[in-house]
C-alpha cells in the first residue's frame, strides 16, 4: 500500500510507516500524475482535492485532511467515487487558543488596555471559537458569541453580526463558505469595515477570504491620510494565499503566515485523527497514541508566587510562545519568492501552553491553557 502525504505533516512515518510505503511532497504543488499508484492521500488546507487532481488516481481509497475546515476538498466527488474521507475537527483548537491569547495580550500592551474592561466578539463558535472564548473569559473579558447557524438551535445566547462587530475586539473563527444560508466569503466586507471605528481590534485566524483585504487596505490608508485612528489588525490568514497583499502589512499590528494552529501537539492530533480513521477503515488496531509521539517540552514547570494577573499572564505566555517572533519573521521575509510557504515549511517547533505545568498560586492558569 502506498501513502502520499503533505511534507509538513509530522509523525506520518511513525504512524503509518509499518503498514504502508510513505512518500511526502509539497502540498501546494501536488500534481495528478503523482497519484497514479497511490492508495492513501493525506493533505492540509493548501491542497485542493478535486476532479482535476484525482484524474489519474485509480487506486485511491482514502483521503484525509489534517484540518478542521474541508472547503478545499470535493467531498461529493469522493463520495461518488467510493473514496473514504476523514478530517480532523478540533485538532488545532488549543493551538489557535494559544495564538489568540498571545495576540490579545500583545494588543492590550500596544493599546494600554486592561482586558477585563473590554468586550470580545467571537464570530464562529465551533471548536476554535469556543476555545478562544474560554481564554478570553479567563482574562476577565466580556464575551459575546455570534454564530447564526447555532443561533437557530437556540442552545445558548447569541448576538447577531452587527452586535459582534460593535465589540472592542472581534475575532473570526468560521469556515469558508460561498453558498448556502450563511456564506462567510467576505463576511467582513467593505460596508462592515466602513462602520468600524479606529479604536477597534480585528483578529482573523480562520480563512483569509473571510475578510475583504482590499477594502481593509483602503480603510487603513484613508484613516492615515485623514489623521484618524486606523483599525488594529491581527492577521494570520490572507486573501489569495500564498500571495499576500503586501501594502496591507504595514497597517497590521501582528502579521503571520497561517500558523495559528501550528503547534507540535496540534499537528500530532491532526495526523493521529487521520491514522485512527484509516485504521478503522482498514479494520486494523492502533499501535501508538498521540502522547507517545511528543518529545519532552523544554520548559516543563514554572513555580508561581502570585496569582497571574494580565501582566504576569503575558510573561508566562511569551515564555512558551512569543507571537512577536512570528510577526518579525513574516515582515523580514515579505516579498521574497515563495516566502509564505517557506515560513510554514520551516516553522520552528512550537509547544502549547499546556506543555507547561504551573505550580504554587496558579489562579486562572488552567483556564488560560496551562497545566496546573
Buried (B, 14 or more C-beta within 10 A) or exposed (E): BBBBBBEBBBBBBBBBEEBBBBBBBEBBEBEEEBBEBBBBBBBBBBBBBEEEBBEBBEEBBBBBBBBBBBBBBBBEBBEEBEBBBBBBBBBBBBBBBBBBBBBBBBBBEEBEBEBEEBBBBBBBBBBBBBBBBBBBBBBBBBBBBBBBBBBEEEEEEBBEBEEBBBBBBBBBBBBBBEEEEBEBBBBBEBEBBEEBEEEBBBBBBBBBBBBBBEBBBBBBBEBEEEEEEBBBBBBBBBBEBBEBBEEBBEBBBBBBBBBBBBBBBBBBBBBBBBBBBBBEBBEEEEEEEBEEBBEEBEEEEBEBEEEBBBEBBBEBBBEBBBBEEBBEBBEEBBEEEEBBBBBBBEBEEBBBBBBBBBEBEBBBBEBBBBBB
